[in-house]
Amino acid sequence: MKKDNFAKYFDKSTQVLLPFFTIAGFALTALKLPQWGLISNLIAQIFWLPSSYKAWKQAGQIGIFATTTIITLITIVGVANYWLF
């Protein structure tokens, strides 16, 4: 029962937070704040990965999942580049 409530909450949250953090990431990058844009986009990946995985499993959209996985890896490298090195 609790797992179902979490899944419903996560699904509803994703509908708002996925576009919010994605758009914020692009906006921050466009405003010449790429280090913050990368952080925002990395947070967005928390919602993109399960959503794209679900699209792959339910509708056979492997391209969405593959692209999301690659973008996540690139974003991690970008965060490391700006914040760690």
SULPENOR-V243576 format. One record per residue. N is the residue number from 1. RES is the residue in one letter. PHI is phi as a letter, one per 30 degrees, with the letter a starting at -180 (999 if undefined). OMEGA is omega in whole degrees, 0 to 359 (none if undefined). D_FIRST is the distance of its C-alpha to the first C-alpha in Angstrom with 2 decimals. Layout:
BEGIN
[[N/RES/PHI/OMEGA/D_FIRST] [N/RES/PHI/OMEGA/D_FIRST]]
END
This chain:
BEGIN
[[1/M/999/179/0.00] [2/K/d/180/3.81] [3/K/d/178/5.40] [4/D/d/178/5.20] [5/N/d/178/6.48] [6/F/d/180/8.82] [7/A/d/178/10.00] [8/K/d/180/10.84] [9/Y/d/180/12.52] [10/F/d/179/14.33] [11/D/d/180/15.52] [12/K/d/178/16.87] [13/S/d/181/18.41] [14/T/e/181/20.00] [15/Q/d/180/21.82] [16/V/c/188/23.68] [17/L/d/179/23.93] [18/L/d/178/25.05] [19/P/d/180/28.14] [20/F/e/183/28.79] [21/F/d/178/29.15] [22/T/d/180/30.90] [23/I/d/178/33.40] [24/A/d/179/33.92] [25/G/d/178/34.71] [26/F/d/180/37.30] [27/A/d/179/38.74] [28/L/d/177/39.15] [29/T/d/179/40.85] [30/A/d/179/43.13] [31/L/d/179/44.00] [32/K/i/174/45.30] [33/L/b/187/42.44] [34/P/d/180/41.18] [35/Q/d/178/39.82] [36/W/d/175/37.37] [37/G/d/178/36.72] [38/L/d/178/35.67] [39/I/d/180/33.24] [40/S/d/179/31.70] [41/N/d/177/31.53] [42/L/d/175/30.00] [43/I/d/179/27.16] [44/A/d/181/26.85] [45/Q/d/175/26.50] [46/I/e/181/23.07] [47/F/c/180/22.04] [48/W/d/185/24.67] [49/L/d/179/23.82] [50/P/d/179/20.27] [51/S/d/180/21.49] [52/S/d/176/24.59] [53/Y/d/178/22.89] [54/K/d/178/20.72] [55/A/d/178/24.03] [56/W/d/184/25.70] [57/K/d/184/23.25] [58/Q/c/185/22.79] [59/A/b/177/26.33] [60/G/i/183/28.45] [61/Q/d/182/29.31] [62/I/d/181/30.28] [63/G/d/179/32.74] [64/I/d/181/30.18] [65/F/d/179/28.30] [66/A/d/179/31.65] [67/T/d/180/33.00] [68/T/d/179/29.99] [69/T/d/180/30.21] [70/I/d/178/33.95] [71/I/d/178/33.68] [72/T/d/179/31.20] [73/L/d/178/33.74] [74/I/d/180/36.60] [75/T/d/177/34.86] [76/I/d/177/34.23] [77/V/d/178/37.94] [78/G/d/178/38.89] [79/V/d/178/36.96] [80/A/d/180/38.59] [81/N/d/183/41.94] [82/Y/d/190/41.81] [83/W/c/185/40.08] [84/L/c/185/41.01] [85/F/c/none/44.43]]
END
